[in-house]
Structures are given as C-alpha cells and as structure tokens.
Amino acid sequence: MLKLKNVKSCFTPNSIQEAIDILKKSDGKAVIVGGGLDITVFPNPIIEQFIFLNKLGLTYIREDDENIKIGATSTITDIAKAPVMQNYLKSKVKIALTEIASEPLRNQITMGGSIARHHFYSDIIPALYASRAKIMISDGELVEEFFVDDFYHNDLKALMETHIVVGVHLNKYGDSFQFGTKRFVRNATDIALLNMAMLVQIEEDIIKDVSISVGSRPGPAYRFEKGEAFLRGKKLTKALAEDFESFTKSNVDVAKDMRLSKEYRQHIAGIYAKEILLDFIGGAR
Ligand SMILES: Cc1cc2nc3c(=O)[nH]c(=O)nc-3n(C[C@H](O)[C@H](O)[C@H](O)COP(=O)(O)OP(=O)(O)OC[C@H]3O[C@@H](n4cnc5c(N)ncnc54)[C@H](O)[C@@H]3O)c2cc1C
C-alpha cells in the first residue's frame, strides 16, 4: 500500500450500501480492497481512498442443501481449508486451489478480488466456469445472481462502479460428477501459460454432461463448448480421451503471446484435455 502515495482516507463501511455510496461519490478515486495484491502491484496514482470490506461479514464458507456459499473476502487459503471443501467434488477443487501461486499469495488472494479483477491468467475463473458457479453482486439494495458465463458478458468496469462482488455459490454435485484442473507453468509460482478446468457427469461410463473452461490462452477464460459437444453422450474410454486430445488441439480457441506460441498452447491444451479425462477413468474405478 506504501506505493500508493496519494491515498488520503481509508474507510471501513458498516454496510454494503455505505461502501457503494463512498465508491459512487469518489469520482473514480476510491478503490474496494480485497486482498490488496493488484492494488499494490499495479499502483494507480489516481487512487485517494481505500474501501476495506472487513466489517461486512463477507469472509465465510458455508453450505445449505444446494450450494456451498463463499463470501467475497474469503481468501484462497480460507476456501481450501474450509471443512465443507474437503470432500467437495472428491477434493479436486481444494487440491486445485492449493496449487495456485504460493502460500503467502494464497493467504491474500480473495475470491471477490479475483472475480472483479478478471485477470485472463486467473486460475480461479476457469474453475468457476467449469463448476458453473453463480456470482453474487450487490448495489447495497439488491443482491443479483449471475451464472459466471453471463456475468462476464457485462461491462465489468461499469458494473463494478456501482456494485461489489459479495460472494459465489457453488452447486453441490452428486457422486456421478468428477472435476479436474491443470495449469501449465514453468515453475510452481508462475502465472499459468494455459489453464483448464473440467466438470463431467459420468453415468454407467457415459458422459452425460460436461463443462470445460480454458484460460490464460492468453485471452480471458472461456467455455470450450465445441469440446463439450464432442464429449457429451460418448462412452468414457482411453480411446475417447486420445481422440479428444486431437480434437482439442484442432478446435480450442488459443493464440500466441510473447510467452508462448499458438501451436504450443494448442498442444498443451490437447494433452491436458486427455489427461483430465484419463484421471476421471482412474477416479471412477
Ligand atoms: C505475484 C502474483 C502472482 C499471482 N499468481 C496468480 C496465479 O497464478 N493465479 C491466480 O489465479 N491468481 C494469481 N495472483 C492473484 C491475481 O493476480 C490478483 O492479484 C488477485 O486475483 C486479486 O485478488 P485480491 O484479493 O488481492 O484483489 P485486490 O488487489 O484487492 O483487488 C483487485 C481488483 O478487484 C477489486 N475488488 C476487490 N474485491 C472486490 C469486491 N468484493 N467487489 C468488487 N471489486 C472488488 C479491487 O477494487 C481491484 O480493482 C497473483 C498475484 C500476484 C501478486
């Protein structure tokens, strides 16, 4: 925070309404603070006010009959350690979370900050797409619920000028569902050069339902619907996983950037698509 030399006030509002009022009145000079990572790594000299959400009771992970509910100020560590996450989707979400970045960063990265910042390399957003998460936002009066797919069709910058992310709801899935993620990094603490998350419903070896998301491609994470259509209704076998590798290589929407060529991203995406499916065959045994 020391890099932000023009900051004059720190607010700890007692309600979402109060937070939104400060945000709206600030004329773009206030910023909501999640874990504060982006705000400090990319200091914006315009910022004069911090709005901390600590008093809003948004650090929680709880469940009801249908959902696991995660508050916006919960960190990756909070979520990975929460009792309700230990067996969620056969522990695969918890494992995926503990593979992101490094422990000190996981202790700071919040769910709300990750959603609002929408980094194209985020490992959280593909997991939210694949698990068909619902994002909850509030303008202080109403809480609105968006499927993650719909949420990112909004003008995010404009939306975040009048709303805050208050949480995420993860659907509870039955035993027929399997979840997997992969992230391609040169070393464990790098941001991913490509990442993938997949949720598959398998009944009597048939893929009944599937959602796949690819991120850090290098564009924003997206639903790989062509891949989903390819798999839906097919019998999950080793041969299918191998076919899916070549299908993914040819059909995944990736591009080049200074870090990786398009061809290499296609290659990695194909391998990951196959490996995640093979893990599901192993996991189903
Ligand atoms: C060195 C480094 C490596 C990283 N590696 C990875 C990685 O490999 N994978 C990965 O997924 N992430 C990674 N991250 C995290 C990622 O880059 C962002 O820093 C993180 O997602 C932002 O989280 P935060 O809680 O710190 O948000 P902040 O920095 O506090 O906020 C980010 C933005 O979101 C806004 N905001 C925060 N909370 C809310 C809210 N509740 N409602 C509305 N707006 C809000 C803020 O105003 C700000 O504009 C890394 C970060 C660092 C610094």
The ligand as an SDF file (V2000), in Angstrom:
LIG
                    3D

 53 58  0  0  0  0  0  0  0  0999 V2000
    2.9210  -12.2530   -7.8350 C   0  0  0  0  0  0  0  0  0  0  0  0
    1.4840  -12.6660   -8.0140 C   0  0  0  0  0  0  0  0  0  0  0  0
    1.2090  -13.8870   -8.6010 C   0  0  0  0  0  0  0  0  0  0  0  0
   -0.1240  -14.3050   -8.7670 C   0  0  0  0  0  0  0  0  0  0  0  0
   -0.3670  -15.5090   -9.3440 N   0  0  0  0  0  0  0  0  0  0  0  0
   -1.6530  -15.9000   -9.5300 C   0  0  0  0  0  0  0  0  0  0  0  0
   -1.9330  -17.1390  -10.1750 C   0  0  0  0  0  0  0  0  0  0  0  0
   -1.0480  -17.8750  -10.5880 O   0  0  0  0  0  0  0  0  0  0  0  0
   -3.2370  -17.4910  -10.3320 N   0  0  0  0  0  0  0  0  0  0  0  0
   -4.2630  -16.6980   -9.8840 C   0  0  0  0  0  0  0  0  0  0  0  0
   -5.4280  -17.0680  -10.0690 O   0  0  0  0  0  0  0  0  0  0  0  0
   -4.0140  -15.5180   -9.2620 N   0  0  0  0  0  0  0  0  0  0  0  0
   -2.7440  -15.1130   -9.0770 C   0  0  0  0  0  0  0  0  0  0  0  0
   -2.4890  -13.9210   -8.4580 N   0  0  0  0  0  0  0  0  0  0  0  0
   -3.6190  -13.1180   -7.9650 C   0  0  0  0  0  0  0  0  0  0  0  0
   -4.1510  -12.1370   -9.0070 C   0  0  0  0  0  0  0  0  0  0  0  0
   -3.1440  -11.5860   -9.7730 O   0  0  0  0  0  0  0  0  0  0  0  0
   -4.8650  -10.9740   -8.3340 C   0  0  0  0  0  0  0  0  0  0  0  0
   -3.8980  -10.3090   -7.5250 O   0  0  0  0  0  0  0  0  0  0  0  0
   -5.9500  -11.3830   -7.4750 C   0  0  0  0  0  0  0  0  0  0  0  0
   -6.8780  -12.1050   -8.1690 O   0  0  0  0  0  0  0  0  0  0  0  0
   -6.6060  -10.1440   -6.9120 C   0  0  0  0  0  0  0  0  0  0  0  0
   -7.0240  -10.5180   -5.6640 O   0  0  0  0  0  0  0  0  0  0  0  0
   -7.0190   -9.5330   -4.4570 P   0  0  0  0  0  0  0  0  0  0  0  0
   -7.9590  -10.1320   -3.4760 O   0  0  0  0  0  0  0  0  0  0  0  0
   -5.6670   -9.2050   -3.9810 O   0  0  0  0  0  0  0  0  0  0  0  0
   -7.7020   -8.2180   -5.1080 O   0  0  0  0  0  0  0  0  0  0  0  0
   -7.3530   -6.6970   -4.9450 P   0  0  0  0  0  0  0  0  0  0  0  0
   -5.9940   -6.3980   -5.4390 O   0  0  0  0  0  0  0  0  0  0  0  0
   -7.6910   -6.2400   -3.5810 O   0  0  0  0  0  0  0  0  0  0  0  0
   -8.4340   -6.1040   -5.9550 O   0  0  0  0  0  0  0  0  0  0  0  0
   -8.3550   -6.3460   -7.3350 C   0  0  0  0  0  0  0  0  0  0  0  0
   -9.4580   -5.5120   -8.0140 C   0  0  0  0  0  0  0  0  0  0  0  0
  -10.7270   -6.0100   -7.6490 O   0  0  0  0  0  0  0  0  0  0  0  0
  -11.4880   -5.0220   -6.9480 C   0  0  0  0  0  0  0  0  0  0  0  0
  -12.1830   -5.7300   -5.8700 N   0  0  0  0  0  0  0  0  0  0  0  0
  -11.6400   -6.4600   -4.8750 C   0  0  0  0  0  0  0  0  0  0  0  0
  -12.6030   -7.0570   -4.1590 N   0  0  0  0  0  0  0  0  0  0  0  0
  -13.7860   -6.6690   -4.6990 C   0  0  0  0  0  0  0  0  0  0  0  0
  -15.1450   -6.9490   -4.3970 C   0  0  0  0  0  0  0  0  0  0  0  0
  -15.5100   -7.7500   -3.3950 N   0  0  0  0  0  0  0  0  0  0  0  0
  -16.1000   -6.3800   -5.1840 N   0  0  0  0  0  0  0  0  0  0  0  0
  -15.7530   -5.5670   -6.2020 C   0  0  0  0  0  0  0  0  0  0  0  0
  -14.4830   -5.2590   -6.5370 N   0  0  0  0  0  0  0  0  0  0  0  0
  -13.5180   -5.8160   -5.7940 C   0  0  0  0  0  0  0  0  0  0  0  0
  -10.4960   -4.0050   -6.4710 C   0  0  0  0  0  0  0  0  0  0  0  0
  -11.0980   -2.7410   -6.3380 O   0  0  0  0  0  0  0  0  0  0  0  0
   -9.4550   -4.0410   -7.5780 C   0  0  0  0  0  0  0  0  0  0  0  0
   -9.8900   -3.2880   -8.6690 O   0  0  0  0  0  0  0  0  0  0  0  0
   -1.1810  -13.4750   -8.2920 C   0  0  0  0  0  0  0  0  0  0  0  0
   -0.8910  -12.2450   -7.6940 C   0  0  0  0  0  0  0  0  0  0  0  0
    0.4120  -11.8450   -7.5480 C   0  0  0  0  0  0  0  0  0  0  0  0
    0.6810  -10.5160   -6.8960 C   0  0  0  0  0  0  0  0  0  0  0  0
  1  2  1  0
  2  3  1  0
  2 52  2  0
  3  4  2  0
  4  5  1  0
  4 50  1  0
  5  6  2  0
  6  7  1  0
  6 13  1  0
  7  8  2  0
  7  9  1  0
  9 10  1  0
 10 11  2  0
 10 12  1  0
 12 13  2  0
 13 14  1  0
 14 15  1  0
 14 50  1  0
 15 16  1  0
 16 17  1  0
 16 18  1  0
 18 19  1  0
 18 20  1  0
 20 21  1  0
 20 22  1  0
 22 23  1  0
 23 24  1  0
 24 25  2  0
 24 26  1  0
 24 27  1  0
 27 28  1  0
 28 29  2  0
 28 30  1  0
 28 31  1  0
 31 32  1  0
 32 33  1  0
 33 34  1  0
 33 48  1  0
 34 35  1  0
 35 36  1  0
 35 46  1  0
 36 37  1  0
 36 45  1  0
 37 38  2  0
 38 39  1  0
 39 40  1  0
 39 45  2  0
 40 41  1  0
 40 42  2  0
 42 43  1  0
 43 44  2  0
 44 45  1  0
 46 47  1  0
 46 48  1  0
 48 49  1  0
 50 51  2  0
 51 52  1  0
 52 53  1  0
M  END
$$$$
